[in-house]
Amino acid sequence: MKSKLQSKPTATLYNDLGVWYAGQQQYACAAEAFATSLQMEPTQPDLAHVAFMFGVSLYFSGDTKEAVASLQEAEKLGFRDIKIHLILGTALDSLHSTADAETEWRAALALDPESSSALDSLSSDLISDNNFAETITLLDSPRLVPQRTAQQSVNLGLAYAKMANPEEAVKVLQDGLNTTPDSLDVANLLADVLTQLNRKGEAAMVLKLALAQHPDNPEVKQNLAKALESLGAGK
């Protein structure tokens, strides 16, 4: 590539160079190569894909704001791939553009309704919006139960609890703990909801099991101490 760049460089060659740099995780250099390609040939046949690669390189080099602009341009140019929605959604969330991020998560789910990344992120955004009803609609599907992530279990359990349905929250969180037994977030929330239902013995048992898996976790220790104290079984 060096010899070709010294003789008669082309946009295609700079694209190849960008791909090579990206493979070496030298994303700033990759972004520079793609930018040069786009400047040299702004109407090249694979323009949408090059704009996408440029945006991804910008994102991984830390230039999130410019990455968003490039990825959105790639969308306008007709680039169709779930990856653009996942990366763009993540970038927009990091910039606190929640509504725009939600649009990208929905676009990703339109391509893959069972995308864990999109379900995790969209449900988390909905929770931050206090949109608990839509969180339930999104996540409470029988086909999702076997592959529900810890994040999804927490979000769905929290949504049911906030909608004054703690019994359903317990069911969801118990299912979640069976699927992801090492999740502290699921265990802590389940114990909290059980305590609210005055099922303090069950809450203590959940926390004991969590502590057995994470013996050095200070939050679980503290929660268990409170649960035991509430039961009158010691501190």
BADOKE-867062 format. One record per residue (C-alpha): y, z, x. Coordinates in steps of 0.5 Angstrom, whole numbers, padded with zeros to 4 digits. Example, Ala and Ser with C-alpha at 12.3 -4.5 7.8 and 13.67 -1.06 7.14 Angstrom:
2
<c2=-0009 c3=0016 c1=0025>
<c2=-0002 c3=0014 c1=0027>
END
This chain:
235
<c2=0000 c3=0000 c1=0000>
<c2=0005 c3=0001 c1=0006>
<c2=0004 c3=-0006 c1=0008>
<c2=0005 c3=-0009 c1=0002>
<c2=0011 c3=-0004 c1=0000>
<c2=0014 c3=-0006 c1=0007>
<c2=0013 c3=-0014 c1=0005>
<c2=0015 c3=-0015 c1=-0002>
<c2=0014 c3=-0009 c1=-0007>
<c2=0013 c3=-0010 c1=-0014>
<c2=0013 c3=-0006 c1=-0020>
<c2=0006 c3=-0006 c1=-0021>
<c2=0005 c3=-0004 c1=-0014>
<c2=0010 c3=0002 c1=-0015>
<c2=0005 c3=0004 c1=-0021>
<c2=-0001 c3=0004 c1=-0017>
<c2=0003 c3=0009 c1=-0012>
<c2=0005 c3=0013 c1=-0017>
<c2=-0002 c3=0014 c1=-0020>
<c2=-0004 c3=0015 c1=-0013>
<c2=0001 c3=0021 c1=-0012>
<c2=-0001 c3=0024 c1=-0018>
<c2=-0008 c3=0024 c1=-0016>
<c2=-0006 c3=0028 c1=-0010>
<c2=-0002 c3=0033 c1=-0015>
<c2=0005 c3=0030 c1=-0011>
<c2=0008 c3=0030 c1=-0018>
<c2=0015 c3=0029 c1=-0016>
<c2=0013 c3=0023 c1=-0011>
<c2=0009 c3=0020 c1=-0017>
<c2=0016 c3=0021 c1=-0022>
<c2=0020 c3=0017 c1=-0016>
<c2=0015 c3=0012 c1=-0016>
<c2=0014 c3=0010 c1=-0023>
<c2=0022 c3=0011 c1=-0024>
<c2=0023 c3=0005 c1=-0019>
<c2=0018 c3=0001 c1=-0022>
<c2=0021 c3=0002 c1=-0029>
<c2=0028 c3=0000 c1=-0025>
<c2=0025 c3=-0006 c1=-0022>
<c2=0022 c3=-0009 c1=-0028>
<c2=0024 c3=-0005 c1=-0035>
<c2=0020 c3=-0010 c1=-0039>
<c2=0014 c3=-0010 c1=-0036>
<c2=0008 c3=-0011 c1=-0040>
<c2=0005 c3=-0004 c1=-0040>
<c2=0012 c3=-0001 c1=-0041>
<c2=0010 c3=0005 c1=-0046>
<c2=0004 c3=0007 c1=-0041>
<c2=0009 c3=0007 c1=-0035>
<c2=0014 c3=0011 c1=-0039>
<c2=0008 c3=0016 c1=-0041>
<c2=0006 c3=0017 c1=-0034>
<c2=0013 c3=0018 c1=-0031>
<c2=0014 c3=0023 c1=-0037>
<c2=0008 c3=0027 c1=-0035>
<c2=0010 c3=0027 c1=-0027>
<c2=0017 c3=0029 c1=-0029>
<c2=0013 c3=0035 c1=-0033>
<c2=0008 c3=0037 c1=-0028>
<c2=0014 c3=0037 c1=-0023>
<c2=0018 c3=0042 c1=-0027>
<c2=0023 c3=0037 c1=-0030>
<c2=0021 c3=0039 c1=-0037>
<c2=0028 c3=0037 c1=-0040>
<c2=0028 c3=0030 c1=-0037>
<c2=0020 c3=0029 c1=-0038>
<c2=0021 c3=0030 c1=-0046>
<c2=0026 c3=0025 c1=-0046>
<c2=0021 c3=0020 c1=-0042>
<c2=0015 c3=0022 c1=-0047>
<c2=0019 c3=0021 c1=-0053>
<c2=0021 c3=0014 c1=-0050>
<c2=0014 c3=0012 c1=-0049>
<c2=0013 c3=0014 c1=-0056>
<c2=0018 c3=0010 c1=-0059>
<c2=0015 c3=0004 c1=-0055>
<c2=0008 c3=0005 c1=-0058>
<c2=0004 c3=0009 c1=-0053>
<c2=-0002 c3=0012 c1=-0058>
<c2=-0006 c3=0017 c1=-0054>
<c2=-0007 c3=0025 c1=-0056>
<c2=-0005 c3=0027 c1=-0049>
<c2=0002 c3=0025 c1=-0050>
<c2=0003 c3=0029 c1=-0057>
<c2=-0001 c3=0035 c1=-0053>
<c2=0004 c3=0035 c1=-0047>
<c2=0010 c3=0033 c1=-0051>
<c2=0009 c3=0039 c1=-0056>
<c2=0008 c3=0044 c1=-0050>
<c2=0014 c3=0042 c1=-0047>
<c2=0018 c3=0042 c1=-0053>
<c2=0015 c3=0049 c1=-0054>
<c2=0017 c3=0051 c1=-0047>
<c2=0024 c3=0049 c1=-0049>
<c2=0024 c3=0053 c1=-0056>
<c2=0025 c3=0046 c1=-0060>
<c2=0019 c3=0049 c1=-0064>
<c2=0020 c3=0044 c1=-0070>
<c2=0020 c3=0038 c1=-0066>
<c2=0014 c3=0041 c1=-0062>
<c2=0010 c3=0042 c1=-0069>
<c2=0011 c3=0035 c1=-0071>
<c2=0007 c3=0033 c1=-0064>
<c2=0002 c3=0038 c1=-0066>
<c2=0001 c3=0035 c1=-0073>
<c2=0001 c3=0028 c1=-0069>
<c2=-0005 c3=0031 c1=-0065>
<c2=-0009 c3=0034 c1=-0071>
<c2=-0008 c3=0027 c1=-0074>
<c2=-0012 c3=0024 c1=-0068>
<c2=-0017 c3=0030 c1=-0067>
<c2=-0017 c3=0035 c1=-0073>
<c2=-0021 c3=0040 c1=-0069>
<c2=-0017 c3=0040 c1=-0063>
<c2=-0017 c3=0047 c1=-0060>
<c2=-0010 c3=0046 c1=-0056>
<c2=-0006 c3=0043 c1=-0062>
<c2=-0009 c3=0048 c1=-0067>
<c2=-0008 c3=0054 c1=-0062>
<c2=-0001 c3=0052 c1=-0061>
<c2=0001 c3=0050 c1=-0068>
<c2=-0001 c3=0056 c1=-0071>
<c2=0002 c3=0060 c1=-0066>
<c2=0009 c3=0056 c1=-0068>
<c2=0008 c3=0058 c1=-0075>
<c2=0007 c3=0065 c1=-0074>
<c2=0013 c3=0065 c1=-0070>
<c2=0016 c3=0062 c1=-0076>
<c2=0013 c3=0067 c1=-0081>
<c2=0010 c3=0062 c1=-0084>
<c2=0004 c3=0065 c1=-0086>
<c2=0001 c3=0061 c1=-0092>
<c2=0001 c3=0055 c1=-0088>
<c2=-0002 c3=0058 c1=-0082>
<c2=-0008 c3=0060 c1=-0087>
<c2=-0008 c3=0053 c1=-0090>
<c2=-0009 c3=0050 c1=-0083>
<c2=-0014 c3=0055 c1=-0080>
<c2=-0018 c3=0058 c1=-0086>
<c2=-0023 c3=0052 c1=-0086>
<c2=-0031 c3=0053 c1=-0086>
<c2=-0032 c3=0047 c1=-0081>
<c2=-0027 c3=0051 c1=-0076>
<c2=-0031 c3=0058 c1=-0076>
<c2=-0036 c3=0056 c1=-0071>
<c2=-0031 c3=0054 c1=-0066>
<c2=-0025 c3=0058 c1=-0067>
<c2=-0021 c3=0060 c1=-0061>
<c2=-0019 c3=0068 c1=-0060>
<c2=-0012 c3=0065 c1=-0061>
<c2=-0014 c3=0062 c1=-0068>
<c2=-0017 c3=0068 c1=-0070>
<c2=-0011 c3=0073 c1=-0068>
<c2=-0007 c3=0068 c1=-0072>
<c2=-0011 c3=0067 c1=-0078>
<c2=-0012 c3=0075 c1=-0078>
<c2=-0005 c3=0076 c1=-0077>
<c2=-0003 c3=0071 c1=-0083>
<c2=-0008 c3=0075 c1=-0088>
<c2=-0005 c3=0082 c1=-0086>
<c2=0002 c3=0079 c1=-0087>
<c2=0000 c3=0076 c1=-0094>
<c2=-0002 c3=0083 c1=-0096>
<c2=-0010 c3=0081 c1=-0095>
<c2=-0012 c3=0086 c1=-0090>
<c2=-0020 c3=0086 c1=-0092>
<c2=-0020 c3=0078 c1=-0091>
<c2=-0016 c3=0079 c1=-0084>
<c2=-0022 c3=0084 c1=-0082>
<c2=-0027 c3=0079 c1=-0084>
<c2=-0024 c3=0074 c1=-0080>
<c2=-0023 c3=0078 c1=-0074>
<c2=-0030 c3=0081 c1=-0074>
<c2=-0032 c3=0073 c1=-0074>
<c2=-0027 c3=0072 c1=-0068>
<c2=-0030 c3=0078 c1=-0065>
<c2=-0037 c3=0075 c1=-0066>
<c2=-0035 c3=0068 c1=-0063>
<c2=-0031 c3=0071 c1=-0057>
<c2=-0033 c3=0078 c1=-0056>
<c2=-0029 c3=0079 c1=-0050>
<c2=-0022 c3=0078 c1=-0053>
<c2=-0018 c3=0084 c1=-0052>
<c2=-0013 c3=0081 c1=-0057>
<c2=-0018 c3=0080 c1=-0063>
<c2=-0021 c3=0087 c1=-0062>
<c2=-0014 c3=0090 c1=-0062>
<c2=-0012 c3=0087 c1=-0068>
<c2=-0018 c3=0088 c1=-0071>
<c2=-0018 c3=0096 c1=-0070>
<c2=-0010 c3=0096 c1=-0072>
<c2=-0012 c3=0093 c1=-0079>
<c2=-0018 c3=0097 c1=-0080>
<c2=-0014 c3=0103 c1=-0078>
<c2=-0009 c3=0101 c1=-0084>
<c2=-0015 c3=0101 c1=-0088>
<c2=-0016 c3=0108 c1=-0086>
<c2=-0023 c3=0105 c1=-0083>
<c2=-0021 c3=0109 c1=-0077>
<c2=-0029 c3=0110 c1=-0075>
<c2=-0030 c3=0103 c1=-0075>
<c2=-0023 c3=0102 c1=-0071>
<c2=-0025 c3=0107 c1=-0066>
<c2=-0032 c3=0103 c1=-0065>
<c2=-0029 c3=0097 c1=-0064>
<c2=-0024 c3=0100 c1=-0059>
<c2=-0030 c3=0103 c1=-0055>
<c2=-0034 c3=0096 c1=-0055>
<c2=-0028 c3=0093 c1=-0052>
<c2=-0027 c3=0099 c1=-0047>
<c2=-0034 c3=0098 c1=-0045>
<c2=-0032 c3=0090 c1=-0043>
<c2=-0025 c3=0092 c1=-0040>
<c2=-0026 c3=0099 c1=-0037>
<c2=-0019 c3=0098 c1=-0033>
<c2=-0015 c3=0096 c1=-0039>
<c2=-0009 c3=0101 c1=-0040>
<c2=-0008 c3=0098 c1=-0047>
<c2=-0015 c3=0099 c1=-0050>
<c2=-0015 c3=0106 c1=-0047>
<c2=-0009 c3=0108 c1=-0050>
<c2=-0011 c3=0105 c1=-0057>
<c2=-0018 c3=0108 c1=-0057>
<c2=-0015 c3=0115 c1=-0055>
<c2=-0010 c3=0115 c1=-0061>
<c2=-0016 c3=0113 c1=-0065>
<c2=-0020 c3=0118 c1=-0063>
<c2=-0014 c3=0123 c1=-0064>
<c2=-0013 c3=0121 c1=-0071>
<c2=-0021 c3=0122 c1=-0072>
<c2=-0020 c3=0129 c1=-0070>
<c2=-0026 c3=0127 c1=-0064>
<c2=-0022 c3=0129 c1=-0058>
<c2=-0016 c3=0125 c1=-0054>
END
